[in-house]
């Protein structure tokens, strides 16, 4: 390190570092005086008329989770916090339906139970994302929590988180006896800045809003499109790069796998490749993180439903089917350990329910079939302590 510092044209001293920190502090202070606060509720569409609100922020927003939500249980109706992924988006023209919305309808119609749902949702959600969402949901004290386990991602130890902004929220959640060591292995000073100071400094807390208001985001997007001809499909493939590497090779890098090029990365192939990598070993990170999630839910005392998202019966790849079976067995093992009066765990949605559904691929439904009815009955039994 001394040799590296010696090669720098500028030699930092304690005084110079303090001076830099002082100028940064002054800049942030002045920004609070001259920059107007922008309404932070302008986020993903909040389906308030459907009793489904979305606490998550837009992609890449440094705040990650909205900070204008108070405790969920303060409303007139019982509240359900859903920790979900893309499997809850049911795209059926003329609109997109949310699974929590459909379940809420069934709860009201079948059981006379009116609820308000808060939907934590992140496409491609990974184990650490799930854990942070659950911790945040618990802190807001909902009446019930529903966690959907994505069998394609949740046990994948090749990509434990999807967006680095998850650690901005984790910085606030992990200062406790169970998680404090994770602060030193995963979070960074930047995450603490966003978590602790960002909510008080507009230039940090609302940076993306200012960017949008000035029209710079669209300008940057237009320039990128002209320069690199970026398409939506290319953008999706870029997000797949880390797992694409692992799908091509076994852990010893000796045997090529089924997917050899980006051209083969259609959704079905990618999903099969992802689930075939499921690592359900008890000592693996995914299992440890799911255990931490279940421990947190148990400790909270909040009635909770955890279930594995249904998978289309058309998935037939040998490695993919074996990966799915490993996930089901792993959740079944956890079920025998954790399930009780205040926690229900469903490792596999019954086949008669899945057969009523229609899928766009192996995970995402076009028609929910009888799944909302099945889930509403489970939630009602949980609410009634049956």
VOLOKE-83246 format. One record per residue (C-alpha): x, y, z; residue number from 1. Coordinates in steps of 0.02 Angstrom, whole numbers, always signed. Layout:
// residues N
ATOM X Y Z NUM
...
// end
This chain:
// residues 386
ATOM +0 +0 +0 1
ATOM +143 +119 +39 2
ATOM +218 +87 -134 3
ATOM +49 +122 -214 4
ATOM +28 +285 -119 5
ATOM +207 +334 -159 6
ATOM +167 +323 -344 7
ATOM +25 +447 -332 8
ATOM +57 +625 -389 9
ATOM -37 +689 -237 10
ATOM +7 +630 -63 11
ATOM -148 +635 +50 12
ATOM -127 +690 +230 13
ATOM -250 +684 +375 14
ATOM -276 +871 +357 15
ATOM -312 +862 +170 16
ATOM -436 +721 +195 17
ATOM -526 +823 +327 18
ATOM -528 +972 +210 19
ATOM -605 +867 +70 20
ATOM -736 +800 +191 21
ATOM -773 +977 +249 22
ATOM -801 +1040 +72 23
ATOM -916 +892 +36 24
ATOM -1015 +929 +194 25
ATOM -1030 +1112 +146 26
ATOM -1090 +1065 -29 27
ATOM -1224 +949 +42 28
ATOM -1279 +1082 +166 29
ATOM -1294 +1216 +31 30
ATOM -1390 +1096 -79 31
ATOM -1523 +1080 +55 32
ATOM -1545 +1269 +53 33
ATOM -1561 +1295 -135 34
ATOM -1638 +1135 -202 35
ATOM -1827 +1116 -178 36
ATOM -1889 +951 -111 37
ATOM -1976 +847 -243 38
ATOM -2127 +740 -200 39
ATOM -2053 +570 -161 40
ATOM -2217 +479 -189 41
ATOM -2191 +481 -378 42
ATOM -2136 +300 -393 43
ATOM -2201 +142 -473 44
ATOM -2389 +151 -503 45
ATOM -2480 +132 -338 46
ATOM -2643 +40 -370 47
ATOM -2733 +128 -227 48
ATOM -2904 +99 -302 49
ATOM -2866 -88 -295 50
ATOM -2802 -85 -116 51
ATOM -2627 -131 -175 52
ATOM -2487 -8 -136 53
ATOM -2306 -29 -190 54
ATOM -2170 +21 -66 55
ATOM -2029 -17 -190 56
ATOM -1943 +120 -288 57
ATOM -1909 +131 -473 58
ATOM -1759 +35 -538 59
ATOM -1589 +97 -479 60
ATOM -1663 +229 -364 61
ATOM -1540 +249 -219 62
ATOM -1681 +250 -92 63
ATOM -1734 +74 -147 64
ATOM -1886 +71 -32 65
ATOM -2004 +218 -11 66
ATOM -1983 +313 +152 67
ATOM -2154 +396 +149 68
ATOM -2241 +240 +214 69
ATOM -2278 +228 +399 70
ATOM -2325 +69 +492 71
ATOM -2435 -39 +381 72
ATOM -2555 -87 +520 73
ATOM -2619 +91 +546 74
ATOM -2756 +79 +413 75
ATOM -2939 +35 +438 76
ATOM -2918 -138 +360 77
ATOM -2794 -276 +408 78
ATOM -2634 -259 +307 79
ATOM -2537 -390 +209 80
ATOM -2357 -362 +158 81
ATOM -2316 -464 +3 82
ATOM -2132 -500 -32 83
ATOM -2139 -544 -215 84
ATOM -2052 -548 -383 85
ATOM -2107 -545 -563 86
ATOM -2219 -698 -543 87
ATOM -2359 -587 -472 88
ATOM -2375 -486 -634 89
ATOM -2514 -566 -735 90
ATOM -2508 -481 -905 91
ATOM -2675 -507 -986 92
ATOM -2738 -371 -1103 93
ATOM -2802 -241 -1083 94
ATOM -2702 -222 -921 95
ATOM -2581 -302 -799 96
ATOM -2656 -382 -646 97
ATOM -2567 -405 -481 98
ATOM -2588 -570 -392 99
ATOM -2611 -481 -222 100
ATOM -2754 -384 -300 101
ATOM -2840 -545 -355 102
ATOM -2812 -627 -186 103
ATOM -2884 -473 -98 104
ATOM -3040 -489 -206 105
ATOM -3059 -673 -157 106
ATOM -3033 -636 +27 107
ATOM -3172 -507 +21 108
ATOM -3293 -611 -83 109
ATOM -3264 -783 -6 110
ATOM -3225 -739 +174 111
ATOM -3289 -562 +202 112
ATOM -3112 -504 +246 113
ATOM -3062 -333 +176 114
ATOM -2873 -307 +174 115
ATOM -2747 -179 +113 116
ATOM -2597 -255 +25 117
ATOM -2421 -183 +15 118
ATOM -2320 -264 -122 119
ATOM -2130 -271 -113 120
ATOM -2081 -321 -288 121
ATOM -1915 -338 -377 122
ATOM -1894 -428 -542 123
ATOM -1760 -562 -530 124
ATOM -1761 -551 -340 125
ATOM -1614 -641 -258 126
ATOM -1592 -712 -80 127
ATOM -1517 -554 -4 128
ATOM -1652 -448 -86 129
ATOM -1783 -560 -6 130
ATOM -1704 -548 +165 131
ATOM -1694 -357 +161 132
ATOM -1875 -342 +101 133
ATOM -1934 -456 +241 134
ATOM -1838 -358 +371 135
ATOM -1913 -195 +307 136
ATOM -2088 -269 +303 137
ATOM -2071 -330 +482 138
ATOM -2015 -157 +538 139
ATOM -2178 -83 +471 140
ATOM -2285 -204 +574 141
ATOM -2412 -274 +450 142
ATOM -2547 -392 +511 143
ATOM -2488 -530 +393 144
ATOM -2339 -566 +280 145
ATOM -2340 -671 +120 146
ATOM -2171 -722 +46 147
ATOM -2160 -799 -127 148
ATOM -2005 -906 -154 149
ATOM -1946 -896 -334 150
ATOM -1878 -1071 -371 151
ATOM -1769 -1006 -513 152
ATOM -1675 -875 -411 153
ATOM -1693 -904 -225 154
ATOM -1569 -1047 -212 155
ATOM -1446 -980 -339 156
ATOM -1279 -947 -257 157
ATOM -1198 -873 -413 158
ATOM -1291 -707 -394 159
ATOM -1347 -673 -215 160
ATOM -1417 -501 -250 161
ATOM -1484 -414 -405 162
ATOM -1458 -228 -374 163
ATOM -1325 -148 -266 164
ATOM -1455 -22 -204 165
ATOM -1523 -161 -92 166
ATOM -1378 -125 +25 167
ATOM -1434 +54 +51 168
ATOM -1587 -14 +140 169
ATOM -1489 -156 +219 170
ATOM -1376 -28 +302 171
ATOM -1525 +28 +407 172
ATOM -1589 -148 +440 173
ATOM -1429 -242 +485 174
ATOM -1372 -150 +642 175
ATOM -1430 -288 +758 176
ATOM -1363 -442 +846 177
ATOM -1403 -558 +701 178
ATOM -1342 -458 +551 179
ATOM -1206 -337 +605 180
ATOM -1065 -443 +532 181
ATOM -1147 -428 +360 182
ATOM -1121 -240 +370 183
ATOM -934 -266 +355 184
ATOM -940 -394 +214 185
ATOM -1075 -322 +99 186
ATOM -1117 -141 +136 187
ATOM -1004 +7 +99 188
ATOM -987 +187 +162 189
ATOM -1092 +241 +13 190
ATOM -1235 +130 +73 191
ATOM -1226 +207 +247 192
ATOM -1227 +381 +169 193
ATOM -1387 +343 +72 194
ATOM -1468 +257 +222 195
ATOM -1424 +378 +360 196
ATOM -1400 +547 +276 197
ATOM -1491 +528 +111 198
ATOM -1664 +550 +184 199
ATOM -1612 +721 +251 200
ATOM -1514 +783 +99 201
ATOM -1620 +813 -57 202
ATOM -1475 +800 -180 203
ATOM -1449 +620 -121 204
ATOM -1624 +564 -73 205
ATOM -1705 +633 -231 206
ATOM -1561 +627 -353 207
ATOM -1658 +527 -483 208
ATOM -1806 +645 -468 209
ATOM -1697 +797 -503 210
ATOM -1618 +703 -648 211
ATOM -1790 +670 -721 212
ATOM -1853 +847 -693 213
ATOM -1706 +921 -784 214
ATOM -1739 +804 -931 215
ATOM -1565 +730 -918 216
ATOM -1621 +549 -904 217
ATOM -1710 +548 -1072 218
ATOM -1563 +642 -1150 219
ATOM -1441 +511 -1084 220
ATOM -1553 +371 -1145 221
ATOM -1566 +449 -1319 222
ATOM -1376 +467 -1328 223
ATOM -1351 +286 -1275 224
ATOM -1474 +225 -1404 225
ATOM -1385 +321 -1542 226
ATOM -1213 +268 -1485 227
ATOM -1238 +85 -1443 228
ATOM -1407 +43 -1521 229
ATOM -1463 -27 -1354 230
ATOM -1624 -124 -1364 231
ATOM -1736 -189 -1225 232
ATOM -1681 -367 -1266 233
ATOM -1496 -320 -1260 234
ATOM -1526 -235 -1093 235
ATOM -1606 -394 -1026 236
ATOM -1458 -497 -1086 237
ATOM -1334 -381 -1001 238
ATOM -1424 -415 -836 239
ATOM -1400 -601 -868 240
ATOM -1212 -595 -894 241
ATOM -1152 -664 -724 242
ATOM -1266 -815 -731 243
ATOM -1237 -838 -917 244
ATOM -1054 -870 -874 245
ATOM -1099 -1004 -746 246
ATOM -1227 -1084 -860 247
ATOM -1096 -1115 -993 248
ATOM -977 -1210 -880 249
ATOM -980 -1328 -733 250
ATOM -891 -1273 -575 251
ATOM -729 -1354 -636 252
ATOM -742 -1258 -803 253
ATOM -717 -1419 -900 254
ATOM -886 -1466 -973 255
ATOM -986 -1342 -1078 256
ATOM -1170 -1334 -1032 257
ATOM -1322 -1318 -1143 258
ATOM -1315 -1128 -1164 259
ATOM -1164 -1075 -1267 260
ATOM -1209 -903 -1333 261
ATOM -1316 -752 -1296 262
ATOM -1424 -794 -1445 263
ATOM -1483 -947 -1350 264
ATOM -1534 -844 -1199 265
ATOM -1720 -845 -1229 266
ATOM -1824 -842 -1072 267
ATOM -1857 -1029 -1067 268
ATOM -1674 -1078 -1090 269
ATOM -1619 -950 -963 270
ATOM -1745 -1006 -833 271
ATOM -1695 -1188 -856 272
ATOM -1512 -1142 -843 273
ATOM -1542 -1039 -685 274
ATOM -1642 -1170 -592 275
ATOM -1520 -1308 -639 276
ATOM -1389 -1212 -536 277
ATOM -1496 -1216 -378 278
ATOM -1381 -1249 -230 279
ATOM -1487 -1313 -86 280
ATOM -1344 -1374 +24 281
ATOM -1379 -1330 +208 282
ATOM -1215 -1233 +221 283
ATOM -1237 -1136 +58 284
ATOM -1275 -950 +64 285
ATOM -1452 -963 -9 286
ATOM -1505 -1087 +126 287
ATOM -1425 -981 +261 288
ATOM -1516 -825 +200 289
ATOM -1685 -912 +189 290
ATOM -1658 -976 +365 291
ATOM -1620 -800 +423 292
ATOM -1780 -742 +339 293
ATOM -1883 -877 +425 294
ATOM -1798 -841 +592 295
ATOM -1842 -656 +574 296
ATOM -2024 -697 +533 297
ATOM -2036 -818 +680 298
ATOM -1959 -691 +799 299
ATOM -2079 -555 +740 300
ATOM -2233 -659 +784 301
ATOM -2322 -594 +627 302
ATOM -2431 -729 +546 303
ATOM -2341 -775 +385 304
ATOM -2371 -879 +229 305
ATOM -2220 -937 +129 306
ATOM -2245 -1031 -33 307
ATOM -2144 -1082 -185 308
ATOM -2208 -999 -344 309
ATOM -2293 -1124 -461 310
ATOM -2195 -1183 -613 311
ATOM -2267 -1231 -781 312
ATOM -2281 -1418 -811 313
ATOM -2204 -1391 -982 314
ATOM -2029 -1372 -908 315
ATOM -1948 -1536 -959 316
ATOM -1759 -1512 -959 317
ATOM -1678 -1648 -853 318
ATOM -1563 -1529 -757 319
ATOM -1703 -1401 -735 320
ATOM -1826 -1529 -667 321
ATOM -1693 -1596 -549 322
ATOM -1656 -1419 -490 323
ATOM -1839 -1387 -456 324
ATOM -1852 -1549 -358 325
ATOM -1703 -1497 -252 326
ATOM -1789 -1330 -213 327
ATOM -1952 -1417 -163 328
ATOM -1859 -1540 -51 329
ATOM -1760 -1398 +31 330
ATOM -1918 -1298 +70 331
ATOM -2003 -1457 +131 332
ATOM -1859 -1486 +252 333
ATOM -1874 -1307 +316 334
ATOM -2062 -1330 +331 335
ATOM -2040 -1473 +454 336
ATOM -1929 -1361 +559 337
ATOM -2019 -1193 +553 338
ATOM -2203 -1218 +515 339
ATOM -2320 -1185 +660 340
ATOM -2480 -1098 +712 341
ATOM -2420 -928 +649 342
ATOM -2323 -987 +496 343
ATOM -2382 -1089 +348 344
ATOM -2256 -1154 +220 345
ATOM -2311 -1227 +52 346
ATOM -2167 -1309 -40 347
ATOM -2271 -1349 -194 348
ATOM -2436 -1279 -257 349
ATOM -2554 -1427 -287 350
ATOM -2556 -1491 -466 351
ATOM -2744 -1467 -480 352
ATOM -2716 -1280 -449 353
ATOM -2568 -1265 -570 354
ATOM -2668 -1354 -706 355
ATOM -2796 -1211 -704 356
ATOM -2660 -1083 -741 357
ATOM -2589 -1026 -907 358
ATOM -2405 -974 -917 359
ATOM -2308 -861 -1036 360
ATOM -2149 -957 -993 361
ATOM -2103 -1074 -852 362
ATOM -2139 -948 -713 363
ATOM -2245 -799 -768 364
ATOM -2433 -829 -781 365
ATOM -2552 -758 -910 366
ATOM -2700 -826 -814 367
ATOM -2699 -854 -626 368
ATOM -2831 -991 -631 369
ATOM -2882 -1047 -456 370
ATOM -2719 -988 -375 371
ATOM -2800 -831 -297 372
ATOM -2936 -940 -220 373
ATOM -2809 -1064 -152 374
ATOM -2703 -925 -75 375
ATOM -2852 -830 -4 376
ATOM -2908 -987 +87 377
ATOM -2734 -1011 +160 378
ATOM -2724 -829 +217 379
ATOM -2897 -837 +294 380
ATOM -2851 -995 +391 381
ATOM -2693 -907 +449 382
ATOM -2795 -755 +503 383
ATOM -2919 -866 +594 384
ATOM -2784 -973 +676 385
ATOM -2859 -1128 +597 386
// end
